[in-house]
Amino acid sequence: MRVKQIARMCGSVTLALALTVVSAAAQQEVRLNEVLRSLFYTPQYVALRMGAFEQEGIKIIGPKTTWGLQAALTEVVSGNSDIALLGPEAAALTLDAGPARRFINFAQLTNGDGSFILSKTPMASFSIADLKGKTIVTSGKGSTPALVLEHLIKKTGMDPAKDVIIRNIPQSGNILPSFLEPGTQFAQAYEPGVVLMVNQGKGHRVATVHSMMGPMPFTAYIASASFIERNPKIIQGFTNAVYKALLWTDKQPAAEIAKLIAPEFKDVPLEVIEAAVAEYKRVKIWATNPLIDPDGMARMTGMMVEAGVLKAQAPYEKVVNPTFARQALQTIKQ
């Protein structure tokens, strides 16, 4: 994208993307992995399409999509990727590993669970208690969205294993087809699938999981401790690029964002992308800066302990390196 186009798109947000040009020869290659391809990760695609990484001297290879937490971790451990976008709890899961296999979060992208509750029938005032005795489809067992759902059910005093029929669907692409099956009343699903279901009259959006759960660093950029130690300039530049994209996404209307990222979702109609982006902006699902909040991280890992995924909460400083996000906040103009 040409410099003038970038400057025009930035609008009132001063991102300084057009001030310097880094030659291709000087750029460092970074192999990026994402745990899924989703409009939930819109600011990442904004950063890619607006040239934010290139302006920081980084050439992104990818992002390569490897579906599922374990697959994404394996991708980085095997050396096929340098940085991954996935749930920040992954760092706690690798706490006892050596530097090459121990992961550290350094920048957040989303500010909470980006899923929605779909119902086959309209409901004016849905609450989690309405799931009692009903069937809901969600993502794979042990996945973060599924754990959030179980946490919300427990908060009502219900037992997720007895009071609600939870059908865990390992492949996210099969969640909505499973929702349409007879005997299933609800789904926990992500965009753009929710917009499509609503537009087709096959489902009704009755709740935002983020609103019920509260803010927490739901997805973050993570790298091995050894990679971060060896490449602090790359991590800083990457974080700067993410912050620029978060600022731009926060300020721009859904229509502009949709036009920019549409090439990343060629099979999704532009109007559907715009509607999904508008919904995510409405619920403020994207972080406004890359700094991972200690309280939010504690809420996230506390939920993992409750579910038995983690034995104990990991100290913030063991799973998060906030240095790069703090530096970005000091140097990137809003």
FITI-367333 format. One line per 5 residues: their letters; for each residue x, y, z of C-alpha. Coordinates in Angstrom, 2 decimals. Last residue first. Example, Ala and Ser with C-alpha at 12.3 -4.5 7.8 and 13.67 -1.06 7.14 Angstrom:
2
sa) 13.67:-1.06:7.14; 12.30:-4.50:7.80 .
END
This chain:
334
qkitq) -2.12:8.58:19.53; 1.65:8.85:19.41; 3.69:5.68:19.78; 6.75:6.12:22.02; 5.58:5.81:25.63 .
laqra) 2.80:3.30:25.05; 5.16:1.23:22.89; 7.69:1.15:25.72; 5.06:-0.15:28.13; 4.04:-2.83:25.62 .
ftpnv) 7.66:-3.93:25.23; 8.41:-4.18:28.93; 5.20:-6.03:29.88; 6.83:-9.49:29.90; 4.03:-11.81:30.99 .
vkeyp) 4.08:-15.43:32.17; 6.54:-15.44:35.05; 6.03:-11.78:35.98; 2.31:-12.39:36.47; 2.85:-15.20:38.97 .
aqakl) 1.20:-18.43:37.76; -2.12:-19.45:39.26; -2.14:-23.04:40.47; -2.73:-26.55:39.16; -3.83:-25.31:35.74 .
vgaev) -6.47:-26.90:33.50; -8.52:-27.89:36.55; -11.46:-25.74:35.55; -11.09:-23.48:38.59; -7.38:-23.19:37.88 .
mmgtm) -8.11:-22.09:34.32; -10.62:-19.51:35.56; -7.94:-18.16:37.86; -5.61:-17.96:34.86; -7.93:-15.53:33.09 .
ramgd) -8.89:-13.50:36.14; -5.21:-13.22:37.13; -4.38:-12.02:33.61; -7.09:-9.38:33.88; -5.76:-8.23:37.24 .
pdilp) -2.20:-8.06:35.92; -3.24:-6.00:32.85; -1.61:-7.02:29.57; -0.33:-3.92:27.77; -1.08:-3.99:24.02 .
ntawi) -3.32:-0.88:23.88; -6.95:-0.23:23.05; -7.78:-3.91:23.40; -10.43:-5.24:21.07; -13.80:-6.49:22.31 .
kvrky) -15.41:-3.09:22.77; -18.97:-4.51:22.66; -20.00:-2.10:19.89; -16.67:-2.50:18.11; -17.23:-6.25:17.89 .
eavaa) -20.72:-5.69:16.50; -19.48:-3.18:13.94; -16.75:-5.59:12.85; -19.36:-8.31:12.31; -21.63:-6.00:10.30 .
eivel) -18.72:-4.77:8.18; -17.51:-8.29:7.46; -21.05:-9.33:6.50; -21.39:-6.34:4.16; -18.06:-7.22:2.54 .
pvdkf) -19.19:-10.75:1.71; -16.99:-13.48:3.28; -15.06:-15.87:1.03; -12.20:-13.43:0.45; -11.55:-12.92:4.15 .
epail) -8.01:-11.48:4.29; -8.76:-9.33:1.24; -11.63:-7.72:3.24; -9.25:-6.27:5.85; -9.15:-2.68:4.59 .
kaiea) -12.73:-2.47:3.36; -14.03:-3.84:6.67; -12.03:-1.34:8.71; -13.37:1.56:6.68; -16.98:0.36:7.04 .
apqkd) -16.59:-0.33:10.76; -15.69:3.27:11.50; -12.10:4.14:12.46; -10.82:5.24:15.86; -10.44:1.94:17.72 .
twlla) -9.09:0.14:14.66; -6.44:2.81:14.16; -5.31:2.66:17.79; -5.20:-1.14:17.80; -3.25:-1.12:14.53 .
kyvan) -0.64:1.25:15.91; -0.36:-0.88:19.05; 0.20:-4.04:17.01; 2.96:-2.35:15.03; 4.69:-1.15:18.19 .
tfgqi) 4.50:-4.66:19.64; 6.17:-6.13:16.55; 8.87:-3.47:16.67; 9.55:-4.21:20.32; 9.60:-7.97:19.77 .
ikpnr) 11.99:-7.54:16.84; 14.27:-5.27:18.84; 14.28:-7.69:21.80; 15.44:-10.61:19.62; 17.67:-13.02:21.56 .
eifsa) 15.84:-12.70:24.90; 12.44:-12.82:23.21; 13.39:-15.94:21.25; 14.74:-17.63:24.42; 11.57:-16.94:26.41 .
saiya) 9.52:-18.49:23.63; 6.99:-16.26:21.95; 3.44:-15.10:22.67; 1.08:-12.58:21.22; -2.18:-12.35:23.10 .
tfpmp) -5.77:-13.55:23.06; -8.31:-13.37:25.88; -6.59:-10.71:27.94; -9.46:-10.07:30.39; -12.52:-7.82:30.47 .
gmmsh) -15.84:-9.03:31.92; -17.54:-12.40:31.75; -21.15:-11.39:31.07; -20.39:-8.52:28.69; -17.69:-10.55:26.94 .
vtavr) -20.16:-13.41:26.42; -22.47:-11.18:24.41; -26.07:-12.33:24.61; -29.26:-13.05:22.65; -28.17:-13.13:19.00 .
hgkgq) -31.06:-14.90:17.28; -30.69:-17.83:14.92; -31.76:-19.27:11.58; -33.23:-16.08:10.15; -30.63:-16.01:7.39 .
nvmlv) -29.31:-12.64:8.53; -29.09:-13.89:12.13; -27.18:-17.03:11.16; -24.85:-15.04:8.91; -24.19:-12.44:11.59 .
vgpey) -23.34:-15.20:14.06; -21.01:-16.95:11.65; -18.96:-13.81:11.06; -18.31:-13.83:13.95; -17.98:-16.25:16.83 .
aqafq) -20.18:-18.91:18.40; -21.69:-20.17:21.66; -24.75:-22.03:20.49; -28.24:-22.61:21.84; -31.37:-24.76:21.42 .
tgpel) -30.04:-28.06:20.10; -32.65:-30.81:19.82; -32.82:-30.78:16.04; -29.51:-29.86:14.34; -28.95:-26.22:13.42 .
fspli) -26.50:-25.69:16.27; -24.39:-28.55:14.91; -24.05:-26.71:11.59; -23.05:-23.66:13.66; -20.33:-25.43:15.63 .
ngsqp) -18.82:-27.37:12.71; -16.37:-24.69:11.59; -14.99:-24.57:15.14; -13.68:-28.12:14.84; -13.59:-29.79:18.26 .
inrii) -17.37:-29.43:18.91; -18.22:-29.69:22.60; -21.89:-30.40:23.28; -22.92:-29.01:26.64; -26.16:-30.38:28.07 .
vdkap) -26.83:-28.16:31.06; -27.80:-29.04:34.65; -25.60:-32.06:35.18; -22.04:-31.51:33.93; -22.23:-27.72:33.94 .
dmgtk) -23.47:-27.79:37.58; -25.66:-24.78:38.30; -25.02:-22.22:41.03; -25.34:-19.26:38.64; -21.58:-18.69:38.77 .
kilhe) -21.08:-22.33:37.73; -22.76:-21.63:34.37; -20.50:-18.62:33.76; -17.41:-20.71:34.48; -18.61:-23.51:32.18 .
lvlap) -19.07:-21.01:29.34; -15.64:-19.51:29.96; -14.13:-22.99:29.90; -15.78:-23.70:26.56; -14.45:-20.43:25.12 .
tsgkg) -10.94:-21.27:26.42; -10.78:-24.76:24.96; -10.88:-27.66:27.44; -13.58:-29.47:25.51; -13.77:-28.24:21.94 .
stvit) -15.92:-25.24:20.99; -19.57:-24.70:21.91; -22.95:-26.29:21.35; -25.76:-25.67:23.82; -28.47:-28.10:24.90 .
kgkld) -31.12:-27.09:27.43; -32.04:-28.30:30.92; -30.80:-25.08:32.45; -29.53:-22.76:29.73; -31.90:-19.98:30.79 .
aisfs) -29.75:-19.54:33.93; -27.12:-17.99:31.65; -29.45:-15.02:31.21; -31.44:-13.90:28.17; -33.75:-10.90:28.29 .
amptk) -35.79:-10.42:25.12; -35.34:-13.94:23.82; -35.91:-14.83:20.16; -35.90:-18.56:19.37; -33.11:-20.64:17.90 .
slifs) -30.72:-18.99:20.32; -27.20:-17.72:19.70; -24.86:-16.75:22.49; -21.93:-14.64:21.36; -18.17:-15.16:21.32 .
gdgnt) -15.41:-12.58:21.53; -14.16:-13.48:25.00; -12.25:-10.53:26.36; -9.90:-7.63:25.64; -8.35:-8.82:22.42 .
lqafn) -4.87:-8.12:21.05; -2.49:-8.47:23.98; 1.26:-8.01:23.83; 4.29:-9.73:25.45; 3.13:-13.15:26.60 .
ifrra) 5.97:-15.52:27.48; 6.37:-19.14:26.46; 8.65:-21.78:27.93; 9.77:-24.25:25.29; 13.10:-22.70:24.26 .
pgadl) 13.66:-21.34:27.79; 13.17:-24.77:29.48; 9.74:-25.93:30.60; 8.15:-25.42:34.02; 5.92:-22.52:33.01 .
tlaaa) 4.65:-24.14:29.83; 0.95:-24.28:30.76; 1.19:-20.81:32.30; 2.39:-19.39:28.98; -0.47:-21.08:27.15 .
epgll) -2.89:-19.17:29.41; -2.36:-16.18:27.11; -4.78:-17.67:24.54; -3.37:-17.57:21.02; -1.41:-15.44:18.57 .
aidsn) 1.96:-17.01:17.87; 5.47:-15.71:17.34; 8.54:-17.41:15.86; 7.00:-20.16:13.74; 8.33:-23.44:12.30 .
gsvve) 10.79:-23.87:15.17; 9.22:-27.07:16.50; 8.26:-25.29:19.73; 6.44:-22.61:17.73; 4.30:-24.96:15.64 .
tlaaq) 3.79:-27.26:18.62; 2.25:-24.38:20.53; -0.12:-23.64:17.66; -1.13:-27.28:17.33; -1.79:-27.53:21.07 .
lgwtt) -3.93:-24.40:21.09; -6.14:-25.33:18.14; -6.29:-24.64:14.42; -2.95:-23.83:12.86; -3.26:-20.72:10.71 .
kpgii) -0.05:-19.42:9.21; 0.20:-15.65:9.33; 2.21:-15.73:7.23; 5.79:-14.52:6.95; 5.73:-11.01:8.36 .
kigeq) 8.51:-8.69:7.24; 9.58:-6.48:10.11; 11.44:-3.15:9.95; 8.92:-1.28:12.09; 7.35:0.38:9.05 .
efagm) 7.05:-3.10:7.54; 5.01:-4.22:10.54; 2.54:-1.34:10.22; 1.97:-1.90:6.50; -1.73:-1.03:6.56 .
rlavy) -2.82:-4.53:5.50; -0.81:-6.44:8.10; -1.64:-4.15:11.02; -5.33:-4.17:10.06; -5.18:-7.96:9.82 .
qptyf) -3.95:-8.08:13.41; -6.60:-5.55:14.47; -9.34:-7.89:13.10; -8.53:-10.88:15.32; -12.16:-11.63:16.18 .
lsrlv) -12.68:-11.50:12.42; -11.22:-15.01:12.57; -8.49:-17.23:11.21; -7.50:-19.58:14.03; -4.60:-20.26:16.39 .
enlrv) -2.44:-17.76:14.55; 1.22:-18.22:13.60; 3.70:-15.57:12.55; 7.10:-16.22:11.03; 9.13:-13.04:11.50 .
eqqaa) 11.56:-11.88:8.82; 13.74:-8.92:9.69; 13.65:-5.99:7.30; 16.83:-4.17:6.30; 16.92:-5.54:2.75 .
asvvt) 13.29:-4.58:2.20; 14.15:-0.97:2.93; 12.46:0.67:5.89; 10.45:3.75:4.97; 9.97:6.45:7.53 .
lalal) 7.33:9.08:8.12; 4.37:7.35:6.52; 3.45:5.12:9.41; 3.64:7.99:11.89; 0.57:6.67:13.69 .
tvsgc) -1.20:9.94:14.34; -4.87:8.97:14.51; -7.05:11.63:12.90; -7.42:9.76:9.63; -5.08:6.81:9.36 .
mraiq) -6.56:5.85:6.03; -5.22:8.94:4.26; -1.72:8.37:5.63; -1.76:4.78:4.45; -2.96:5.73:0.98 .
kvrm) -0.29:8.39:0.71; 2.43:5.91:1.70; 1.42:3.38:-0.96; 0.00:0.00:0.00 .
END
